[in-house]
Amino acid sequence: MRFAFRTAIFHRKKLISTSATRRFMNTFRRSSHKGQYNHDFYLADVTRPILGADFFTKHGIAIDLRGKRLLSLDNIPILLRETRSPLTLAGLGFPLLNEFSSLLQEFPELLTPHFHQSTNIHGVEHHIVTHGPPTHARARRLDPEKLAAAKTEFLLME
């Protein structure tokens, strides 16, 4: 008996499932496993059984990859708390004395990720005003005169 959780559609009164690679696979019947966990399973023709995130979420189960086991989160006290400060990771290392260490000391912001800047550096903001429903056009090359004019404008913005 093999279990799979994937998208299922009904096709000509036969249940057809798709795998993670979007291939169709034979599905034999829908079965309900009543034991410690009550969940509907789809019996499918797969080489490895797959349990989906919906199963783990519904039953409060976490996967311990290192220990190769499933953990019930109902019995384990949670030691982490929510925080608004970003998580910073620090690694153990030793100072490298090469041509890059002086650059990193001069520009320390290179090692700190900033995913969103509140102010832009160049002062240019782009707004595209549209009216009406969206349209579609095939991508094509720009007219050589318009391309030269656009390049000069971009050079002026730098």
C-alpha positions as CSV (number, residue, x, y, z in Angstrom):
1,M,0.0,0.0,0.0
2,R,1.5,3.4,-1.0
3,F,0.3,6.8,0.1
4,A,0.6,10.1,-1.8
5,F,-0.6,13.6,-1.1
6,R,-0.7,15.5,-4.4
7,T,-3.3,17.3,-6.5
8,A,-6.1,15.1,-7.5
9,I,-8.7,15.6,-10.2
10,F,-11.6,13.5,-11.5
11,H,-11.2,12.5,-15.1
12,R,-13.8,10.3,-16.9
13,K,-15.1,8.9,-13.5
14,K,-11.5,7.8,-12.6
15,L,-9.3,9.5,-10.1
16,I,-6.1,10.8,-11.7
17,S,-3.4,12.3,-9.5
18,T,-0.4,14.4,-10.5
19,S,3.1,14.0,-9.0
20,A,5.4,16.8,-7.9
21,T,6.9,16.7,-11.5
22,R,3.4,17.2,-12.9
23,R,3.2,13.7,-14.3
24,F,0.0,11.8,-14.1
25,M,0.0,8.6,-12.0
26,N,-2.6,5.9,-11.5
27,T,-4.6,6.3,-8.3
28,F,-6.6,3.3,-7.2
29,R,-9.0,4.4,-4.5
30,R,-9.4,6.8,-1.7
31,S,-8.8,5.3,1.7
32,S,-9.2,6.6,5.3
33,H,-6.6,5.6,7.8
34,K,-8.2,5.4,11.2
35,G,-5.7,4.9,13.9
36,Q,-3.7,7.4,15.9
37,Y,-4.3,9.9,13.0
38,N,-7.6,10.3,11.2
39,H,-6.8,11.5,7.7
40,D,-7.9,10.7,4.1
41,F,-5.2,9.1,2.0
42,Y,-5.0,8.7,-1.7
43,L,-3.6,5.3,-2.7
44,A,-1.3,5.9,-5.7
45,D,1.2,4.1,-7.9
46,V,4.4,5.8,-6.6
47,T,7.8,4.4,-5.7
48,R,8.1,6.3,-2.4
49,P,5.3,7.3,0.0
50,I,4.7,11.0,0.4
51,L,3.1,12.8,3.3
52,G,2.0,16.3,2.6
53,A,2.3,19.5,4.7
54,D,-1.5,19.4,5.3
55,F,-1.1,16.2,7.2
56,F,1.7,17.5,9.4
57,T,-0.1,20.8,10.0
58,K,-3.4,19.2,10.9
59,H,-1.9,16.9,13.5
60,G,0.9,19.2,14.9
61,I,3.8,17.1,13.7
62,A,7.3,18.3,13.1
63,I,10.0,16.5,11.1
64,D,13.4,15.8,12.8
65,L,15.7,15.3,9.9
66,R,18.8,14.7,12.1
67,G,17.1,12.1,14.2
68,K,15.0,10.7,11.3
69,R,11.8,10.8,13.3
70,L,8.5,12.6,13.6
71,L,7.8,14.7,16.7
72,S,4.4,15.5,18.1
73,L,4.4,19.2,18.9
74,D,1.5,18.8,21.4
75,N,3.8,17.2,24.0
76,I,6.9,19.4,23.5
77,P,7.2,22.7,25.2
78,I,8.2,25.4,22.7
79,L,11.4,27.2,23.9
80,L,11.5,29.9,21.2
81,R,9.4,33.1,21.4
82,E,8.4,35.6,18.8
83,T,10.6,38.6,18.5
84,R,10.6,41.7,16.3
85,S,14.4,41.9,16.2
86,P,16.0,40.2,13.2
87,L,17.9,37.0,13.7
88,T,21.6,37.5,13.4
89,L,24.0,34.7,12.8
90,A,27.6,34.9,13.8
91,G,30.2,32.4,12.7
92,L,33.5,31.4,14.3
93,G,36.4,32.5,12.2
94,F,39.8,34.0,12.3
95,P,40.9,37.3,10.7
96,L,42.1,37.0,7.2
97,L,44.9,39.3,6.1
98,N,44.6,39.6,2.4
99,E,43.7,42.2,-0.2
100,F,39.9,41.8,0.6
101,S,40.1,42.3,4.3
102,S,40.9,46.0,4.0
103,L,37.9,46.4,1.6
104,L,35.6,44.6,4.0
105,Q,36.8,46.9,6.8
106,E,36.2,49.9,4.7
107,F,32.7,48.8,3.6
108,P,31.2,46.7,6.5
109,E,27.7,47.1,5.1
110,L,28.6,44.5,2.5
111,L,28.3,41.7,5.0
112,T,25.0,42.8,6.5
113,P,22.0,42.1,4.2
114,H,19.6,44.9,3.7
115,F,16.6,43.7,1.7
116,H,14.7,46.9,1.7
117,Q,16.0,50.4,1.7
118,S,13.6,53.1,2.8
119,T,15.3,55.8,0.7
120,N,16.7,55.4,-2.7
121,I,20.2,56.6,-3.4
122,H,19.7,58.2,-6.8
123,G,16.5,60.1,-6.1
124,V,14.7,58.8,-9.2
125,E,11.3,57.3,-8.7
126,H,9.4,55.5,-11.5
127,H,5.7,55.7,-11.9
128,I,3.7,54.1,-14.7
129,V,0.3,55.6,-15.1
130,T,-2.2,53.3,-16.9
131,H,-5.8,53.8,-17.9
132,G,-8.1,51.0,-19.0
133,P,-7.6,47.2,-19.1
134,P,-4.1,45.8,-19.5
135,T,-2.9,45.2,-23.0
136,H,-0.4,42.8,-24.5
137,A,2.3,43.3,-27.1
138,R,5.1,41.1,-28.3
139,A,8.6,42.1,-27.2
140,R,10.6,43.7,-30.1
141,R,13.8,45.7,-30.7
142,L,13.7,49.4,-30.2
143,D,14.1,51.8,-33.1
144,P,17.9,52.7,-33.3
145,E,17.1,56.4,-32.9
146,K,15.0,55.8,-29.8
147,L,17.6,53.4,-28.4
148,A,20.3,56.1,-28.8
149,A,18.1,58.7,-27.1
150,A,17.2,56.3,-24.2
151,K,20.9,55.4,-23.7
152,T,21.8,59.1,-23.4
153,E,19.0,59.7,-20.9
154,F,20.2,56.7,-18.8
155,L,23.8,58.1,-18.9
156,L,22.5,61.4,-17.6
157,M,20.7,59.7,-14.7
158,E,23.9,58.0,-13.6
